[in-house]
Amino acid sequence: MEFAAPANDYFIWGIDDSPYGPVSLPVLLDWVKDERVLPDTWIFARSGGEWQKACEISELKDVFQADAGTVSETHSSVRFKPGSLRRIKILAEMKDAQLAHLADFLEFQEWPQHAEVIRQGEPGDAMFLIMKGELRARTMMGGRETILTTFGIGDFFGEMSLFDQGPRSADVVANLDCTLLRLSTSAFERLTREMPSLATPFLQATARTLSARIRADNKRLTRVTQQFSASGL
């Protein structure tokens, strides 16, 4: 005998471009409260048979409207829920207790579109985690901008400053209004000293992402080299 799938199952499109689910409505509501699901997160509802933004799903509209009505704090007093840190890819596998402790070392910041979050040549003093928005790393030569890479929700940048505090190698500019979490070098030193059991998985996840970036850059360099060789230049 075949049974029909429950009509209230939902699939969530994650920041890693992978679907998650199915989950029930109570679980989905918990994820909204933990800010793992945002108003613009894409969700597939079996009952509707299509992908929609979370804020457009009837069962969630009241939740997002209620949350919107409570945001009136200044930047310095804004707090974030530890569960929302799972938007950051390198933190996605951490347990709730670990995220709650890590939150104590992070500074919540909001930056407007076009703001320079990092300036090339300035001494590095922090790493940044992107909760919302998009930024680009650039260099300026002869008055012309060269875009090195683009960062989106769940990415991080400025991590080398945690280790050497050397000059920044590029500008990082906000393409959109951004919400960032800042981990200063002093906070990182305190983290490694006071909570090495938390610093270790954080560093391991960061190293894996950096390794993947280096491998991707090496592949691009190899392709460019092969193209030049084939053209006889």
C-alpha positions as CSV (number, residue, x, y, z in Angstrom):
1,M,0.0,0.0,0.0
2,E,1.3,3.5,-0.9
3,F,0.9,6.5,1.3
4,A,0.8,10.1,0.1
5,A,3.7,12.3,1.3
6,P,2.6,14.7,4.0
7,A,1.4,18.0,2.5
8,N,3.2,20.1,5.1
9,D,6.7,19.0,4.3
10,Y,9.2,21.7,3.3
11,F,12.6,21.8,1.6
12,I,15.0,24.7,2.3
13,W,17.6,25.9,-0.2
14,G,20.8,26.4,1.8
15,I,23.6,29.0,1.5
16,D,25.7,26.2,0.1
17,D,23.4,25.9,-2.9
18,S,22.0,22.6,-1.6
19,P,18.4,21.6,-0.6
20,Y,17.7,20.5,2.9
21,G,14.6,18.5,4.0
22,P,12.0,17.5,4.1
23,V,11.2,19.2,7.4
24,S,7.9,19.7,9.2
25,L,6.3,23.1,9.9
26,P,7.3,23.1,13.6
27,V,10.9,22.5,12.6
28,L,10.7,25.2,10.0
29,L,9.3,27.7,12.5
30,D,12.2,26.8,14.9
31,W,14.7,27.5,12.1
32,V,13.1,30.9,11.4
33,K,13.3,31.8,15.1
34,D,17.0,30.7,15.1
35,E,17.5,32.8,12.0
36,R,18.7,29.8,10.0
37,V,15.8,30.7,7.6
38,L,15.6,34.3,6.5
39,P,12.8,36.2,4.7
40,D,14.6,35.8,1.4
41,T,15.5,32.1,1.9
42,W,14.0,29.9,-0.9
43,I,11.6,27.2,0.3
44,F,9.7,24.5,-1.5
45,A,6.3,23.6,0.0
46,R,4.9,20.3,-1.1
47,S,1.4,21.6,-0.6
48,G,2.0,24.5,-3.1
49,G,4.3,22.6,-5.4
50,E,6.7,25.5,-6.1
51,W,9.7,27.4,-4.7
52,Q,8.9,30.6,-2.8
53,K,10.8,33.1,-0.6
54,A,10.1,32.3,3.0
55,C,8.4,35.6,3.6
56,E,5.8,34.8,0.9
57,I,4.7,31.5,2.5
58,S,1.4,32.0,4.2
59,E,2.4,29.9,7.3
60,L,5.5,32.1,7.9
61,K,4.2,35.6,7.0
62,D,3.0,36.4,10.5
63,V,6.3,35.3,12.0
64,F,8.4,37.6,9.8
65,Q,6.0,40.5,10.2
66,A,6.2,40.2,14.0
67,D,10.0,40.1,13.9
68,A,10.1,43.2,11.6
69,G,8.1,45.1,14.2
70,T,10.6,44.5,16.9
71,V,13.8,45.9,15.2
72,S,14.3,49.3,16.8
73,E,17.7,48.8,18.6
74,T,20.8,50.8,17.9
75,H,23.7,49.0,16.3
76,S,25.7,48.8,19.5
77,S,22.8,47.0,21.3
78,V,21.8,44.6,18.5
79,R,22.3,41.0,19.4
80,F,22.1,37.9,17.2
81,K,20.9,34.4,18.0
82,P,23.8,31.8,18.2
83,G,21.9,29.5,15.8
84,S,22.0,32.2,13.1
85,L,25.8,31.7,13.0
86,R,25.1,28.6,10.9
87,R,24.6,30.9,7.9
88,I,28.5,31.1,8.0
89,K,29.7,28.0,6.1
90,I,32.7,27.4,8.4
91,L,30.4,27.3,11.4
92,A,27.6,25.2,10.0
93,E,28.7,22.0,11.7
94,M,29.2,23.5,15.2
95,K,27.0,22.6,18.1
96,D,24.6,25.1,19.7
97,A,26.7,25.4,22.8
98,Q,29.9,26.1,20.7
99,L,28.1,28.8,18.7
100,A,26.8,30.4,21.9
101,H,30.3,30.7,23.3
102,L,31.7,31.9,20.0
103,A,29.1,34.7,19.8
104,D,30.7,36.3,22.9
105,F,33.9,36.9,20.9
106,L,32.2,38.5,17.8
107,E,31.2,42.1,17.2
108,F,28.0,42.8,15.2
109,Q,28.4,45.5,12.5
110,E,26.3,47.0,9.7
111,W,27.8,48.6,6.6
112,P,26.0,50.6,3.9
113,Q,26.4,49.9,0.2
114,H,29.6,51.3,-1.3
115,A,31.4,51.5,2.1
116,E,35.0,50.5,2.3
117,V,35.2,47.8,5.0
118,I,38.9,47.2,4.4
119,R,41.5,49.5,2.8
120,Q,44.5,48.3,1.0
121,G,47.7,48.9,2.9
122,E,46.2,49.4,6.3
123,P,47.3,47.0,9.1
124,G,45.0,44.0,9.5
125,D,43.3,43.8,12.8
126,A,40.2,41.6,12.3
127,M,38.5,38.8,10.3
128,F,34.9,39.4,9.0
129,L,32.1,36.9,8.6
130,I,29.2,37.8,6.3
131,M,25.7,37.4,7.6
132,K,24.0,39.5,5.0
133,G,24.9,41.3,1.8
134,E,27.7,41.1,-0.8
135,L,31.2,42.6,-1.0
136,R,34.0,42.7,-3.5
137,A,37.8,42.6,-3.1
138,R,39.5,45.0,-5.4
139,T,42.8,46.7,-6.3
140,M,43.2,50.1,-7.9
141,M,45.8,50.6,-10.6
142,G,46.0,53.8,-12.6
143,G,42.6,54.9,-11.4
144,R,41.0,51.7,-12.7
145,E,39.4,49.0,-10.5
146,T,40.3,45.4,-10.8
147,I,37.9,43.0,-9.0
148,L,39.7,40.1,-7.4
149,T,36.8,38.2,-6.0
150,T,33.2,38.6,-4.7
151,F,32.0,37.5,-1.2
152,G,28.5,36.6,-0.3
153,I,26.4,35.4,2.6
154,G,28.2,32.7,4.5
155,D,31.7,33.7,3.3
156,F,34.5,35.3,5.3
157,F,37.5,37.6,4.5
158,G,40.4,39.3,6.2
159,E,41.4,36.0,8.0
160,M,45.2,36.5,7.5
161,S,45.2,39.4,10.0
162,L,44.5,36.9,12.8
163,F,48.0,35.5,12.3
164,D,50.3,38.3,11.1
165,Q,48.5,41.7,11.4
166,G,50.3,42.6,8.1
167,P,49.0,45.3,5.7
168,R,45.8,44.5,3.8
169,S,46.5,43.3,0.3
170,A,43.3,44.8,-1.2
171,D,40.2,46.9,-0.6
172,V,37.0,45.2,0.4
173,V,33.9,47.2,-0.6
174,A,30.2,46.6,0.1
175,N,28.3,45.9,-3.1
176,L,25.1,45.9,-1.0
177,D,24.1,46.9,2.5
178,C,25.9,44.3,4.7
179,T,25.6,42.7,8.1
180,L,29.0,41.5,9.3
181,L,30.5,39.8,12.3
182,R,33.9,41.0,13.3
183,L,36.5,38.8,15.0
184,S,39.3,41.1,16.1
185,T,42.9,39.9,16.6
186,S,42.6,40.5,20.3
187,A,39.4,38.6,20.6
188,F,40.9,35.7,18.6
189,E,43.9,35.6,20.9
190,R,41.5,35.5,23.9
191,L,39.5,32.7,22.2
192,T,42.6,30.6,21.6
193,R,43.8,31.2,25.2
194,E,40.5,30.8,27.1
195,M,38.7,28.2,24.9
196,P,41.2,26.2,22.8
197,S,38.6,23.4,22.3
198,L,36.4,26.0,20.4
199,A,39.3,27.6,18.6
200,T,40.5,24.3,17.1
201,P,37.4,23.4,15.1
202,F,37.1,27.1,14.0
203,L,40.6,27.1,12.7
204,Q,40.2,23.7,11.1
205,A,37.1,24.8,9.2
206,T,38.8,28.0,8.2
207,A,41.8,26.1,6.9
208,R,39.6,23.8,4.8
209,T,38.0,26.7,3.1
210,L,41.3,28.5,2.5
211,S,42.7,25.2,1.0
212,A,39.7,25.0,-1.3
213,R,40.2,28.6,-2.4
214,I,43.9,28.0,-3.2
215,R,43.1,24.8,-5.2
216,A,40.5,26.8,-7.2
217,D,43.0,29.6,-7.9
218,N,45.6,27.0,-9.0
219,K,43.1,25.5,-11.4
220,R,42.3,28.9,-12.9
221,L,46.0,29.7,-13.2
222,T,46.6,26.4,-14.9
223,R,43.8,27.1,-17.4
224,V,45.2,30.6,-18.2
225,T,48.7,29.2,-18.7
226,Q,47.4,26.5,-21.0
227,Q,45.5,29.0,-23.0
228,F,48.5,31.2,-23.5
229,S,50.7,28.2,-24.4
230,A,48.2,27.1,-27.0
231,S,48.1,30.6,-28.5
232,G,51.8,30.7,-28.8
233,L,52.2,33.8,-26.6
